[in-house]
């Protein structure tokens, strides 16, 4: 303690305070001198025995310390009782010599008065002191972090005859939630309470140390979320002692989720009462119900990039779950319970996906799900280890690695990603684009972003049946937004591609076109999907139909009134054979035709 005191004030203070130990005076001595004297003092029995009780008043505005002492030696004069209110532990951020912890920081002092004792062990003397709560000033404190040190000192020799410390015992309980767990009692038993299922909830409560015992603790669970019905809302926790906890395992809370309740974090409120003490408190916590469309999978958590995805998702109002693949393996069954996935691999240069993860990603695509896979090393790794994965799932041909270009452009005429300018340098990005991949589309994939000044791509996208895949050879999180298209915009366009709506607002802007105009199909030839844009200066009735070369109708895109603006239409001929087809669009008495080439 004394070494800590010396270090706390300044390295220039190289001595200790003055002490009297068994009549021996030590002044600015070394630690060894003091410790030797103290060791001798430990072998001497004290004539005093102490019992110290410290508690708060009912109003919680002060601390009362009661000292009871017994002695086998008559102590008639020259002795006093001292009380100090202390904090058992104080963290200090600006100590002169960098000391950050200080134990038993003295807050207030009280003189208990003259101490006398008859010397009879049947005689107990009592002294009291009160300390008021301090709400302001240079060092305010709360009573729950206080204790009292009491001692009897010989005023002539300055020796402490006996001392004792006791922590303040609060006169109310302090119940709080330690943990909670929710599982599905009915349904698919996947651990997540989905619409139509019954859920059970266990909550572990604890009473803080140095607070009052909580006998007969009862908790009632409520929620105001529409569509959720509490089936068992009351749990009896019994007696909870200070420093211990209890769980309602034998009688969990039960609730039913309606069929139409959307995936969300539902707020539950737990009201806790201890009737015998007139004590009540409430705890509110969110419970995840159902599964959102999106799962974010983080494969490299050595640097925090997940927070950047979370920000983008929240900005766009998109619900999601997050899975840290570094911490726990992702079961294929869990991945397949989502319709959309963003899988990001950060700084990984090798072993981008484990064999199990790769099988899960392939199964996810094969099941017709939507995937954004963003990894600056995946194509190199796949070409070297699994050419089938590179060919059939990434659908890209490797051109080069570690491109020094950090600016990218959307392809003119692309229905989702034109009119874009992206950068992976500058403020706002993750700065982890240390090995960006250059590629060319393969099979039916479409190049989506070109490296500035080149014809090579930084990403491709494709559709296969219901599946839609975007593969980026740059880290999505590295896109800076500095003098470029923000990540929010790119993610929103990717989500538009995932949704595959036949008619979507023009992603280039809100200005109305000045004439009716039908774009060429892109890509063309295609397999099996292509896209066209129709510009309308005013609200118009539109009939858009695809015919084969014999004049047989094979697909109706739209038949109805469309608002003024530019609309994108996706043509899916996955059920047709290779050949020539025609798109015919009728609007305002005008018929426009585009030739299509399906090449499988």
N, C-alpha and C positions, 0 to 999 in steps of 0.2 A: 504494500500500500504506500509506503513512504518513498520507494523508488518511483512509483507512479506519480506521487505528488511532486517530486523533484523534476521529473520529465515534463509534467504538465505545464509548469510555470515557465521554465526557461532552462536551457543548458548552462546558462551562466550561474544558476543557483546550484551549487555543488555540495550543499550541506543539508542536514536534517534539523527539524525543530528540536527544542530542548525537552528532555524527558527525565522524570524521576522514576526509577525502578528499584523497589526495596530500599529506598533511601539513597541509592546511588544516582548521582547527577551526571547525565550524559549531555554534552553540548557539542553540536555540529560534528558528532563523531561519525565514523564510518559505519556502513551497514553491518559489518561483522561485529563491531563493538555493541551495537544496539541488539543484534540478534542473540549474542551471547548472554547479555543481561536478561533479555526476554525469555530465553530458554531456562535460565535459573528461576525466573519468576513463575514459570509454569509448574514448577515442582512444589510451590507453596500453596496450600489450601486457602481459599478465601473464607472468611468468617461469615459470609452472607450467602443466602439462597434467594433467588428472585423468581417471581412469576409476573409476567407482563401481559396484559390484555389490551389490545388496540382494536377499536371499532369505530364505525361512522355513526353519526346521529341519524335519527329517522328522516330528518330533512336533508341529509347528505350535505350539510353546509360546514361540518367540522369533524375533526377526529378527536376521540377521547382516549387517553392512555391512562391505564390504572396499574400501578406498580405495587405488588405485595412482597414484603421482605421478611425473612426470618434469619436470626443470627444466634450463634452460640457464644458470642462475645459481647460484653457490654460496650456500647458505643454511645457516649454521652455528650461529646462536644467536638467541634471542629470538622464535622462531616456534613456534606450537602448532597441533595438529589438533583440531578440534571436530566432534562429531557431534550432530545433533538428529533424533529421531524425530518425524515430523509427520503430521497428517492432511491430505491434499490439499484437502479441502473439508469444512467444518463448518457446519451450519445451526444458528442460535441463535434461540431463541424469546423470550428475555427480556433482551436486551441493553439497557443503560441508555438508549441514545439511539435505539433502534429498528433498529439494524443487524442484519440477519438472516443475512448470509453472512460467513464468516470463512475465508480461505484460509491454508493452511499453519499450522494450529494446532499449536503445539509441545506434545508429549506428554512426552518424556523427553530428558535431556541426557547425553552421555557425552564425557569428555575423552580424546582419542586420544593425548595426550602431546606431547612435544617433537618438532618437525619439523626435520629436517636433510637437506640434499641436497648432493652433491658438485659439482653443476653440470654433470656430464657427461650428455648426452642418452641415453647407453647405460645409465645407472644408473636403475633403477626401485625406488622405496621403497614399502613396503606398510604400511597401518595397518588395524586392525580394531576393531569395536565390536559389542556384543550388547545387544539390548533385549528384555526379557521381556514376554509378553502380560499385559495387565491385565484381569482378569475382574470386578473390583469396585472400589469407591472412588468418588470424586467424578466421575471421567470414565473409565469402562471403554472399551476399544476392541478392535476385531478387527484381525488382522494384514493382512487383505485390503484394508483402507482406509488403509494406512500407506505412508509413504515416508521417505527419509532425506536430510537436507541435510548436506553435509560441507564444511568450509572450512579454509584455513590462514590464521592471523592473526598479524600482527606485534604482539607484546605491548607494545612500546614506543610505536609510533605508533597502535595499535588499528586499523590498516587491514587489510582482508581482501585477501589476495594473489590468491586464487582460490576459487571455490565451485562446487558441483555438486549436483544433485538427481537422485534416481532412485527410481522407484516400486518397492515391494516385489513381487518376483516369487514367487508361491506355487509350492510344489514339487509340487502336485497339479493335475489339471485341475478345471474347474468347469463341467460340461456341464449345459445346461438347455434346455427346450423354448422355441422362438421362436413357433411356430405349428403347427397341424395342420389338415388338410383331409380330408374324407371324401366320397366320392361312390358312387353305385350303378353297379357294373360291369354288372349285368344288371337286368332288370325294366323299369320305366317310365322310367328315366333322368331322374328329376326332381331329382336331387341329394340325395335323402334315401333312406337304406337302409331299405327296408320289409321286413316279414316275407316270407320266401321268396327274397329277393334276396342277391346277393353284393356286398359292399362293399370298396372299396379305400381305404387310409388312407396319406397321406404326412405325415411329421413332420419339421420343420426343427429341427435341434439347433445350438447354438452353444456355444463355449467362452469363458468370460469373459476379458476382457483382464487381463493381469498374472498369469494362471494358467499352469500348465504345458501344453505341447503334448500333445494326445491322439492318439497314433498307433494305428491299427488299431481304431477305435471300432466296437463291435458292439452292436446293440439287439435285444431279444426282446420281442414284444408278447404279453400274456396277458389273459384276462378270465375271471371266474368266473360270469358271467351265464348261467343255464340257457338252452339252445337256441341259443347262439352257438358256432360252430366256427371256430377259426383255420385257414385254409388255407395261408397263408404268414406265418409269425410271426417270421422273423429277417431283419434288414437290416444290411448292412455299410456303415458310413458312412465308412470309410477314416480318413485323418488329418484332424483338426480343429485348426487353429492357434488360439492365443489371439486373441480379438477377431474370429474368423471363424465361419462356419456351414456346414452341409452338410444336404442333403435326400435322402431315399431315393426320389427320383422314378423312377429306373431299376428299382427293386425295391421297390415299395410293399408294405405289409402287406395281406393279403387275409383276409376272414372271411365266413362265410355265416350268415344269420339264419334260424332255423327259422320255419315257417309259423305256429306258435302263439305266437311271442314277442310280447308286448304292446308297444305304444308306450311308450317310456321313455327316460331317460338312462342308458345302460349304461356302467359303469365299466371302463375299460381301463387296464392298468398296463404301462409300458414300462421294462424292466430294461436298463440300459446298463453295459457293461463295457469296460475298457481293460486287457487281460490283461498286457501288458508292464509296466504300472505297478501292477498289483494294485488297480486303481481300479474301483469299482462304485457305481452310484446308481440310483434308480428315480423315475419320474414317473407320476403318476396323473391322468387327466382323463376327464370324461364325454363321451360321444358320443350325440347324439340319434338314436334309431332309430324308424322309423315316424312316423306323424302322430297326435297325440291328437285327440279329438273337437273340442276348442275352439281357435279362433284369436282372440286379442285383437288388435284393430286400433286403433292410436292415430293419430288424425288431427291432433292438436294437441299437440306436445310442448314448447310454450313454458312450461308448468308441469308438474311431474311428478305425474301422476295415475295413470300406469300401475302404479306401485308399490302403489297402493291396491287395484287389481284383482288384482294378483298376490297380495297378502295374503289377500284374500277367497277366491281360488281355492285357495290352499294351505290355508287354514283348513277348507275343505270337502273337501279331498283330491281336487281336480279337476285333472287334467293339462291343460296348455295350451301353445301357442306364442304368442309376441308378435311383432307386426310393427309397426315404426314407419313409418307412412305418410309422415311428414315427410321421412324419410331416403331412401326408395326406393319407387317405385310398386309397387302390389300387383297382379301379373298375375291375371287372372280364373281362369286354370287353377289357380293356387296356392290361391286362395280356395275354389274348388270341390272341392279335395282334403280339405276339412274338412266335418264334418256340422253343427257349431255355430259361431256367430261372435258375439262381442261387439264392436260398433263404437262407439267413443266419440270425441266431437269437441271436448271441452273448452270453451274460450272462443270458438270460431269463431262469428262472427255472420253472415258472408257466405260464399258459395262453399263451402257445407258439404261437398259432394261434387263432385269433378271429373266431367266427362262420362264418363270411363272408369270411375271408381269407382262412379258411379251405375249404369252398365250392369252392372258386376260384382255390385252388391247386388241388382239386379232378377233377374239370372241365378241368383244364389244362392237367392233365394226361389222362383223358377220351378222350380228343380231339386229343390224339396221339402226344403230345408235349414231349420235353426233359427237365428233371428236376434234378438239383442237390440240394438236401435239406440237409443242414448241421446244426445240432442242437444237443447239447449234452443232452438235456432233453426232446426231442420230444417224444421218445418212452415211457418213464415213464408217461408223461402227457397223451398220447393217450391211453395207457393201462388203465389208471384210468378214463378217460372221454369218450373215443370213441373207443371201441375195433374194430369196423369195419374199421376205418381209419388206426389203427395199423396193422390189418390183410391184408387189400386189397390195401393199398397205401404205407405204410412203408414196409410192408412184412417182418417183423422181429419179433422174439420172445425175450422178455426181459429176460436177465440172471441176471444182477446186475447193480447197479448204482455206481457212484463215484469211478471208478477203480483208483487204485494208480499207474497203469502201464502207462507209457507215451512213449512206444516204440511199433511200429507196423510193421508187415511184410506182404508183398504181398504173395498170395497163389501160390505155385509152380505149374506151368502149366497153370495158368490163362492167357488167351490171352491178357488181358489189364493190369493187375496189379501185375503180377509176378515180381520177381527180384527188389522189392521195400523195402526200410527200412526208416520208417518215425518216427519222434519224435515230441512231443508237449512240449518239454522243450528246453532251450538253446536260443541263440541269433537269432533274425529274426522272431520270432513268436509273436502272440498277447498275450500270457500268460493268456488266458481266458479259458483254459481247466480245470475247477475246478470241473466238474461233468461228466466225460466221461462215456458213456453207453456201456455195454457189451451186445451182442446179438447173436442170431443164425438165419440163413436164414429161411424164411417161404414161403410155396408155391413154386413158380418157381424162387425165388430170389437166388442169388449166393453170398456167403460170399467173401468179397474182401480184407480185411485187418484183420489179427489176432493180438490180444494183445500178445506181446512177451512172449514166454514160455507157452502159453495157447492155447486152441482150440476155444476160444471165439472170436467173431468178433467185430470190431469197425465200420463196415459198410457193406451194402449189395447193390447189383444192380440187376435189372431185366428189361426184355423187355415184352411188352404186345401189340401186334399189332405194330403200328408205335411208340407207347410211349416207352421211355427209361428213367428209373429212377435210380438215385444213391442217397442212403440215408446214410449219415455219422453221427454216434453217437458221433463224436468229432468235434470241430470247425475246419473247414478247415483253417481258418486264424491262428490257433494256431500252425500249422505245422511249425517248426522252420527253417528247412534247415541246421541246425547246425549238421554236420557229418551225414547227412541223405539225402534222395531224396528231391530235392527242390519242393516247391508248384507248380512251373511252370510245372514240369514234370508230377505231378499228374493231374493237370488241363488239360494238353494236352492229357493225356490218357483217361480222362473222356470225353473229346471232341471227341476223336476217337471212343469211345463207342457210343456217341450220333449220330455221323455221320453214323455208321453202315456200313462202306464200306466192300465189300466182300473181298477185298484184301488190306491189309495195311502193311507197312514196319514193320519188327520185332522191337518191342519196347525194346528189351533187349540190342541191340547194333548193330554195323555195320559190324562185322566180318562175312565173308561168310562161310556158312556151307561146310563141306567136303564131304557130300553125300546126296542123296535124302532121305528124311525122312518125314513121315506123322505121326503126333501125334495122340494120342487118343482124342476122342471128350470130351470136358469139358463144362458143366457138362454132365453126362450121368448115369442114365436116366435124361431127361430134359423136360421142358414144357415152351414155345414151341420152344425155340431157344437153340442152342449149338454152340460151336466153335471148329475148328481144325486148326492146323498150318502145312504148307507144307514148307520144307526146300529144296532149290535148289542150288547146287554148281555152276551151269552155267545157262545161259538163256535157257529156255526149253519151248516146247509146252506142255500145260497141258489141260486135259479134266477131269473135276470133276463133277460127277453126283450122285444124290441120288435116290435109287430105293426102292420100297416097297417090302414086302416079296414075292409077286408074280412075281417080276421082272419088274414091271411097273415103268417107269421113273416119278418121282414126282417133281424133282427140278434139274435144271442145274446151277451149281455154277460158272463155268468158262469154256470157250473153246477158247483157244488162247495162245499166247506166254507170259510168265512171266519172268521178270528179275531175275538174280541170287540174292539169299537172302532168307529170311524167310517171308512167307505171311500168314495172318490170314483169315479164311473164316467163315462167320456166316451162319449157317443152320437154316432156319426159316420154321417150319412145323406147323404153327398156323392154316393152312387150312386142315390139315390131322387129321385122327383119331388116337387114341392111338394104339401102336403096335411096331413091330420090323421093322427097315429100315436099308439100307446098303449104305455107302458112298464108291464109287469107283473112284479112281484117277489113270489116265493113264498118264505117262510121260517117255520119253526116252525108250519106249518099256517095261516099268515096270508097272504092275497093282497092286495097293495096295487097300485093302478093310478094312473098319472099320464098326463094328456093332453099330447101334444106337437104343436106346429105348426111344420112345416118350410116356410119361405118363401124361395124362391129368386128 
